Amino acid sequence: MLGIISTIKDKCRQCYSCVRNCPVKAVKVQNGQAEILYDRCINCGNCVKVCSQNAKYIQRDVEKVLGMIKKGEKVVACLAPSFPAVIGEFTPNQLAGALKGVGFYQVREVSFGAQIMAEEYVNLFKKWPNKKTMISTPCPAVVNLVERHYPALLPNLAPIVSPMEAIARYVKLTSCEPLKVVFIGPCVAKKEEAQNSLYVDEALTFDEMFEIIEETNFIDKPVEAPFDGPEPSHKPRAISISGGLLHAVGETEDVLRSEILIVEGKEDCISIIESLIEKKISPRFIDMLFCKGCIDGPILKKTNVFSNQYAVSKFIFKNEVEYRQPAEPYKKKIDLTRSFYNKKKSLPIPGEEEIRKILEHTNKRRPEDELNCGACGYSSCREKAVAVFQGIAEIEMCLPYLLEKVSAELETIKELNEELDAIIESSYDGIWLADSNGNTLRVNRAFCRLVGLKREELIGEKTAELEKKGVIFPSVTNLVLREKRRVTVIQETKLGKKLLTTGNPIFNEHGEITLIMINARDFTELNRLSQDISETKKLKEYLQSRENIGAEIQPAKVIAFSQKMENILQLAAKIADVDSTVLILGESGVGKEVIARFIHKRSHRDKGPFVKINCGAIPETLLESELFGYETGAFTGAKRQGKPGLIEMANEGTLFLDEIGELPLNLQVKLLQVLQEHRLVRIGGIKPITVNIRVIAATNRDIENMVKKGEFREDLFYRLNVVPITIPPLRERRDDIIPLIYHFLEEYNRKYDKAKKISAEAKDILIKYNWPGNVRELENTVERLVVTVEEDVILPHHLPENLKEINIPFKEVNVDGIMPLKDAVEMVERQLLHKAVEQCNSTYDIAKILGVNQSTVVTQVWRKKFPAK
């Protein structure tokens, strides 16, 4: 429930003026917003007076009063004694007329309540103990202060009602008709007093009074009317002025003897109360007002206390009336006494250790760190630490701490900005930042390079203008603003470059575009990077598959039951002990590397390394350095200590050059020199290095035909073709199929801990199949069957469907005349390819029909100029 004073949410700007000026610290700061603690607030109104943002709201009762008037109730307006200070050009009777004009039944002066209240003080003085200090109680803020914060002084409060309560009781108890009483004055605390009263129905401020008058247009047409009820004398009319109560009761002489003290203002009130509690003073009577008289009330902040006092004094002397005793019968009916209650809500008190921890949090570790600047609203750092412990203040309220924190954060932000600048500037891509109007805010060096302009030529320029000038087209910024989404386009610059550009919109919380971030990359660079990635991938695959240099090589196990393979092995065994160069020919997968290893293990070099180089697997840009090695600093990215090549690493062993047909022409020359001289020079080096190697080369290409076309050096071919060995495809040595099946079955059963067998029917199908992938395809098929077949015996239905296809019998080729055999073979190949191209949809289908590799088909189709499908 809201109290008399509350804070308007989000209007508070963390100036802490209300905390600083609250005498009882009844303000709690939470999440940067000041809140009133109603059980501690005394409603003095100081926070209202000092709030520069007008964030403090006083309870509004205008509607309640107007509601009573509209219902036809007889409402009596009781004007506080300070009313002459606010009427301006109005006369008192014009104000009375305006109030009656808006519907008030009567208008009375609260000064008459002060008059009958003063009589009670005179009687109380006679009965009050001599050694006991009496504190006056007309001021509700003083009463609230004692009840809520200094209850030890409750017995010292004079048990007499305020002038507002006195006039209200007088009006209602002396009237023969039901009346409603509305107090009108400068005091916020009167609203709480009215809420606790049985006689005062509502309390309005002077501002609310004028609001009612202005709403009913009576302020422009003032009509005089008399005040109602008994007219007070001039002394009680002065009660709103400093010492007014003493004048009303006639106790002014004792002021000089310090028997009576006049105390005004929040600081003096608290100071005198604390002195009383500490028994430092003991006057007979204290006339205590929380403001400097009611003429300094919180609602009178637009004027000053001196002009207000002048206006009230002028009214008193102009309307001086002798004191008249009220009618005795009425006086006897009125009880002007009251009671007071202990309303104190104590907050927890921290120990010294808790205070120290709170102070350390804001970097106050030594006494000299406690600046006591008061910016937080508390008089000292320790007082604020206590408030933090009590939960009514926040640690972050400390200004020096915040300044340190802000300074550190600004430094961090500066560093982050510098890092961001460095990141943006070091970006390989072009980066462009534009606002929602298409104005260029920022570009990096890369973007300037892409468009060929300087940074200062771009910053501030509209993208639409740059598009018109042809600097860049189309404008991605304009497309993003139009589409309100991410856009990717191909742009062209005035330099003729093509850019792959993406524009990303950045939205605010309202869904509006605030910035457009553009990222651009040169297509040429993209293509180059793609090529680099492809070559790196090939090198990675090659290096992963390459065997460790110098590792112990197991004896090559050759499965050969056909006569053709027996002959090849006999030849290989014969040449093993000599260092003649060997050229192994045959389709992919026939086992060229197996024969090469067989030769190595049978030779006197079997203790040396067997180094395999796949000339087709290493990227061309890296092949030379891999083969021949390089010296220190030979090129960017080279190892500091240099690196030997693979040829060097084969010293005293065998160098196996697989896929020799893929070796670039420029390296064929260098390889020929190594074969002839048995020496090489590293890249970046000048000193020849002698190597003792045996060379075995292998290829699945028609290398003689490559020589004729100039794709392979003739001299290198003859240097390699000392001992040629041609390995026939598996379809030409079907006697080897069954032994190979059993060999691979045994190998993969052992590897996967299986015990698979194969049926005769399945073996028959495998024998009839043409095996275009040769031994490698057979091995892969057996491994797949061992892994995937759940039964112990591999049956025909387990085999892949392509192995079950029945081979169509070939039609006999008719020979009509005599021609060279080579030309006849060429003619038949062309006719077969022509028919296959007509019947098949892909080179894979052609390879399947003709029983060759797909790569061979691609080469032949391209060479014979067949149209691609």
Secondary structure in CASP SS format (residue, H / E / C, confidence):
PFRMAT SS
TARGET T0000
AUTHOR 0000-0000-0000
METHOD secondary structure of the structure
MODEL  1
M C 1.00
L C 1.00
G C 1.00
I C 1.00
I E 1.00
S E 1.00
T E 1.00
I C 1.00
K C 1.00
D C 1.00
K C 1.00
C C 1.00
R C 1.00
Q C 1.00
C C 1.00
Y C 1.00
S H 1.00
C H 1.00
V H 1.00
R H 1.00
N H 1.00
C C 1.00
P C 1.00
V C 1.00
K C 1.00
A C 1.00
V E 1.00
K E 1.00
V E 1.00
Q E 1.00
N C 1.00
G C 1.00
Q E 1.00
A E 1.00
E E 1.00
I E 1.00
L C 1.00
Y C 1.00
D C 1.00
R C 1.00
C C 1.00
I C 1.00
N C 1.00
C C 1.00
G C 1.00
N H 1.00
C H 1.00
V H 1.00
K H 1.00
V H 1.00
C C 1.00
S C 1.00
Q C 1.00
N C 1.00
A C 1.00
K E 1.00
Y E 1.00
I E 1.00
Q C 1.00
R C 1.00
D C 1.00
V H 1.00
E H 1.00
K H 1.00
V H 1.00
L H 1.00
G H 1.00
M H 1.00
I H 1.00
K H 1.00
K C 1.00
G C 1.00
E C 1.00
K C 1.00
V E 1.00
V E 1.00
A E 1.00
C E 1.00
L E 1.00
A C 1.00
P C 1.00
S C 1.00
F H 1.00
P H 1.00
A H 1.00
V C 1.00
I C 1.00
G C 1.00
E C 1.00
F C 1.00
T C 1.00
P H 1.00
N H 1.00
Q H 1.00
L H 1.00
A H 1.00
G H 1.00
A H 1.00
L H 1.00
K H 1.00
G H 1.00
V C 1.00
G C 1.00
F C 1.00
Y C 1.00
Q E 1.00
V E 1.00
R E 1.00
E E 1.00
V C 1.00
S H 1.00
F H 1.00
G H 1.00
A H 1.00
Q H 1.00
I H 1.00
M H 1.00
A H 1.00
E H 1.00
E H 1.00
Y H 1.00
V H 1.00
N H 1.00
L H 1.00
F H 1.00
K H 1.00
K H 1.00
W C 1.00
P C 1.00
N C 1.00
K C 1.00
K C 1.00
T C 1.00
M E 1.00
I E 1.00
S C 1.00
T C 1.00
P C 1.00
C C 1.00
P H 1.00
A H 1.00
V H 1.00
V H 1.00
N H 1.00
L H 1.00
V H 1.00
E H 1.00
R H 1.00
H H 1.00
Y C 1.00
P H 1.00
A H 1.00
L H 1.00
L H 1.00
P H 1.00
N H 1.00
L E 1.00
A C 1.00
P C 1.00
I E 1.00
V C 1.00
S C 1.00
P H 1.00
M H 1.00
E H 1.00
A H 1.00
I H 1.00
A H 1.00
R H 1.00
Y H 1.00
V H 1.00
K H 1.00
L H 1.00
T H 1.00
S C 1.00
C C 1.00
E C 1.00
P C 1.00
L C 1.00
K E 1.00
V E 1.00
V E 1.00
F E 1.00
I E 1.00
G E 1.00
P C 1.00
C C 1.00
V C 1.00
A H 1.00
K H 1.00
K H 1.00
E H 1.00
E H 1.00
A H 1.00
Q H 1.00
N C 1.00
S C 1.00
L C 1.00
Y C 1.00
V C 1.00
D C 1.00
E E 1.00
A E 1.00
L E 1.00
T E 1.00
F H 1.00
D H 1.00
E H 1.00
M H 1.00
F H 1.00
E H 1.00
I H 1.00
I H 1.00
E H 1.00
E H 1.00
T C 1.00
N C 1.00
F C 1.00
I C 1.00
D C 1.00
K C 1.00
P C 1.00
V C 1.00
E C 1.00
A C 1.00
P C 1.00
F C 1.00
D C 1.00
G C 1.00
P C 1.00
E C 1.00
P C 1.00
S C 1.00
H H 1.00
K H 1.00
P H 1.00
R H 1.00
A H 1.00
I H 1.00
S H 1.00
I C 1.00
S C 1.00
G C 1.00
G H 1.00
L H 1.00
L H 1.00
H H 1.00
A H 1.00
V H 1.00
G C 1.00
E C 1.00
T C 1.00
E H 1.00
D H 1.00
V H 1.00
L C 1.00
R C 1.00
S C 1.00
E C 1.00
I E 1.00
L E 1.00
I E 1.00
V E 1.00
E E 1.00
G C 1.00
K H 1.00
E H 1.00
D H 1.00
C H 1.00
I H 1.00
S H 1.00
I H 1.00
I H 1.00
E H 1.00
S H 1.00
L H 1.00
I H 1.00
E C 1.00
K C 1.00
K C 1.00
I C 1.00
S C 1.00
P C 1.00
R C 1.00
F E 1.00
I E 1.00
D E 1.00
M E 1.00
L E 1.00
F C 1.00
C C 1.00
K C 1.00
G C 1.00
C H 1.00
I H 1.00
D H 1.00
G C 1.00
P H 1.00
I H 1.00
L H 1.00
K C 1.00
K C 1.00
T C 1.00
N C 1.00
V H 1.00
F H 1.00
S H 1.00
N H 1.00
Q H 1.00
Y H 1.00
A H 1.00
V H 1.00
S H 1.00
K H 1.00
F H 1.00
I H 1.00
F H 1.00
K H 1.00
N C 1.00
E C 1.00
V C 1.00
E C 1.00
Y C 1.00
R C 1.00
Q C 1.00
P C 1.00
A C 1.00
E H 1.00
P H 1.00
Y H 1.00
K H 1.00
K H 1.00
K H 1.00
I C 1.00
D C 1.00
L C 1.00
T E 1.00
R C 1.00
S C 1.00
F C 1.00
Y C 1.00
N C 1.00
K C 1.00
K C 1.00
K C 1.00
S C 1.00
L C 1.00
P C 1.00
I C 1.00
P C 1.00
G C 1.00
E H 1.00
E H 1.00
E H 1.00
I H 1.00
R H 1.00
K H 1.00
I H 1.00
L H 1.00
E H 1.00
H H 1.00
T C 1.00
N C 1.00
K C 1.00
R C 1.00
R C 1.00
P H 1.00
E H 1.00
D H 1.00
E C 1.00
L C 1.00
N C 1.00
C C 1.00
G C 1.00
A C 1.00
C C 1.00
G C 1.00
Y C 1.00
S C 1.00
S C 1.00
C H 1.00
R H 1.00
E H 1.00
K H 1.00
A H 1.00
V H 1.00
A H 1.00
V H 1.00
F H 1.00
Q H 1.00
G C 1.00
I C 1.00
A C 1.00
E C 1.00
I H 1.00
E H 1.00
M H 1.00
C C 1.00
L H 1.00
P H 1.00
Y H 1.00
L H 1.00
L H 1.00
E H 1.00
K H 1.00
V H 1.00
S H 1.00
A H 1.00
E H 1.00
L H 1.00
E H 1.00
T H 1.00
I H 1.00
K H 1.00
E H 1.00
L H 1.00
N H 1.00
E H 1.00
E H 1.00
L H 1.00
D H 1.00
A H 1.00
I H 1.00
I H 1.00
E H 1.00
S H 1.00
S C 1.00
Y C 1.00
D C 1.00
G E 1.00
I E 1.00
W E 1.00
L E 1.00
A E 1.00
D E 1.00
S C 1.00
N C 1.00
G C 1.00
N E 1.00
T E 1.00
L E 1.00
R E 1.00
V E 1.00
N C 1.00
R H 1.00
A H 1.00
F H 1.00
C H 1.00
R H 1.00
L H 1.00
V H 1.00
G C 1.00
L C 1.00
K C 1.00
R H 1.00
E H 1.00
E H 1.00
L H 1.00
I C 1.00
G C 1.00
E C 1.00
K E 1.00
T H 1.00
A H 1.00
E H 1.00
L H 1.00
E H 1.00
K H 1.00
K C 1.00
G C 1.00
V C 1.00
I E 1.00
F E 1.00
P C 1.00
S C 1.00
V H 1.00
T H 1.00
N H 1.00
L H 1.00
V H 1.00
L H 1.00
R H 1.00
E H 1.00
K C 1.00
R C 1.00
R C 1.00
V E 1.00
T E 1.00
V E 1.00
I E 1.00
Q E 1.00
E E 1.00
T E 1.00
K C 1.00
L C 1.00
G C 1.00
K C 1.00
K E 1.00
L E 1.00
L E 1.00
T E 1.00
T E 1.00
G E 1.00
N E 1.00
P E 1.00
I E 1.00
F E 1.00
N C 1.00
E C 1.00
H C 1.00
G C 1.00
E C 1.00
I E 1.00
T E 1.00
L E 1.00
I E 1.00
M E 1.00
I E 1.00
N E 1.00
A E 1.00
R E 1.00
D E 1.00
F H 1.00
T H 1.00
E H 1.00
L H 1.00
N H 1.00
R H 1.00
L H 1.00
S H 1.00
Q H 1.00
D H 1.00
I H 1.00
S H 1.00
E H 1.00
T H 1.00
K H 1.00
K H 1.00
L H 1.00
K H 1.00
E H 1.00
Y H 1.00
L H 1.00
Q H 1.00
S H 1.00
R C 1.00
E C 1.00
N C 1.00
I C 1.00
G C 1.00
A C 1.00
E C 1.00
I C 1.00
Q C 1.00
P C 1.00
A C 1.00
K C 1.00
V C 1.00
I C 1.00
A C 1.00
F C 1.00
S C 1.00
Q H 1.00
K H 1.00
M H 1.00
E H 1.00
N H 1.00
I H 1.00
L H 1.00
Q H 1.00
L H 1.00
A H 1.00
A H 1.00
K H 1.00
I H 1.00
A C 1.00
D C 1.00
V C 1.00
D C 1.00
S C 1.00
T C 1.00
V E 1.00
L E 1.00
I E 1.00
L E 1.00
G C 1.00
E C 1.00
S C 1.00
G C 1.00
V C 1.00
G C 1.00
K H 1.00
E H 1.00
V H 1.00
I H 1.00
A H 1.00
R H 1.00
F H 1.00
I H 1.00
H H 1.00
K H 1.00
R H 1.00
S C 1.00
H C 1.00
R C 1.00
D C 1.00
K C 1.00
G C 1.00
P C 1.00
F E 1.00
V E 1.00
K E 1.00
I E 1.00
N E 1.00
C C 1.00
G C 1.00
A C 1.00
I C 1.00
P C 1.00
E H 1.00
T H 1.00
L H 1.00
L H 1.00
E H 1.00
S H 1.00
E H 1.00
L H 1.00
F H 1.00
G E 1.00
Y E 1.00
E C 1.00
T C 1.00
G C 1.00
A C 1.00
F C 1.00
T C 1.00
G C 1.00
A C 1.00
K C 1.00
R C 1.00
Q C 1.00
G C 1.00
K E 1.00
P E 1.00
G C 1.00
L H 1.00
I H 1.00
E H 1.00
M H 1.00
A C 1.00
N C 1.00
E C 1.00
G E 1.00
T E 1.00
L E 1.00
F E 1.00
L E 1.00
D E 1.00
E C 1.00
I H 1.00
G H 1.00
E H 1.00
L C 1.00
P C 1.00
L H 1.00
N H 1.00
L H 1.00
Q H 1.00
V H 1.00
K H 1.00
L H 1.00
L H 1.00
Q H 1.00
V H 1.00
L H 1.00
Q H 1.00
E H 1.00
H C 1.00
R E 1.00
L E 1.00
V C 1.00
R C 1.00
I E 1.00
G C 1.00
G C 1.00
I C 1.00
K C 1.00
P C 1.00
I E 1.00
T E 1.00
V C 1.00
N C 1.00
I E 1.00
R E 1.00
V E 1.00
I E 1.00
A E 1.00
A E 1.00
T E 1.00
N C 1.00
R C 1.00
D C 1.00
I H 1.00
E H 1.00
N H 1.00
M H 1.00
V H 1.00
K H 1.00
K C 1.00
G C 1.00
E C 1.00
F C 1.00
R C 1.00
E H 1.00
D H 1.00
L H 1.00
F H 1.00
Y H 1.00
R H 1.00
L H 1.00
N C 1.00
V C 1.00
V E 1.00
P E 1.00
I E 1.00
T E 1.00
I C 1.00
P C 1.00
P C 1.00
L H 1.00
R H 1.00
E H 1.00
R C 1.00
R H 1.00
D H 1.00
D H 1.00
I H 1.00
I H 1.00
P H 1.00
L H 1.00
I H 1.00
Y H 1.00
H H 1.00
F H 1.00
L H 1.00
E H 1.00
E H 1.00
Y H 1.00
N H 1.00
R H 1.00
K H 1.00
Y H 1.00
D C 1.00
K C 1.00
A C 1.00
K C 1.00
K E 1.00
I E 1.00
S C 1.00
A H 1.00
E H 1.00
A H 1.00
K H 1.00
D H 1.00
I H 1.00
L H 1.00
I H 1.00
K H 1.00
Y C 1.00
N C 1.00
W C 1.00
P C 1.00
G C 1.00
N H 1.00
V H 1.00
R H 1.00
E H 1.00
L H 1.00
E H 1.00
N H 1.00
T H 1.00
V H 1.00
E H 1.00
R H 1.00
L H 1.00
V H 1.00
V H 1.00
T H 1.00
V C 1.00
E C 1.00
E C 1.00
D C 1.00
V E 1.00
I E 1.00
L C 1.00
P H 1.00
H H 1.00
H H 1.00
L C 1.00
P C 1.00
E H 1.00
N H 1.00
L H 1.00
K C 1.00
E C 1.00
I C 1.00
N C 1.00
I C 1.00
P C 1.00
F C 1.00
K C 1.00
E C 1.00
V C 1.00
N C 1.00
V C 1.00
D C 1.00
G C 1.00
I C 1.00
M C 1.00
P C 1.00
L H 1.00
K H 1.00
D H 1.00
A H 1.00
V H 1.00
E H 1.00
M H 1.00
V H 1.00
E H 1.00
R H 1.00
Q H 1.00
L H 1.00
L H 1.00
H H 1.00
K H 1.00
A H 1.00
V H 1.00
E H 1.00
Q H 1.00
C C 1.00
N C 1.00
S C 1.00
T H 1.00
Y H 1.00
D H 1.00
I H 1.00
A H 1.00
K H 1.00
I H 1.00
L H 1.00
G C 1.00
V C 1.00
N C 1.00
Q H 1.00
S H 1.00
T H 1.00
V H 1.00
V H 1.00
T H 1.00
Q H 1.00
V H 1.00
W H 1.00
R H 1.00
K C 1.00
K C 1.00
F C 1.00
P C 1.00
A C 1.00
K C 1.00
END
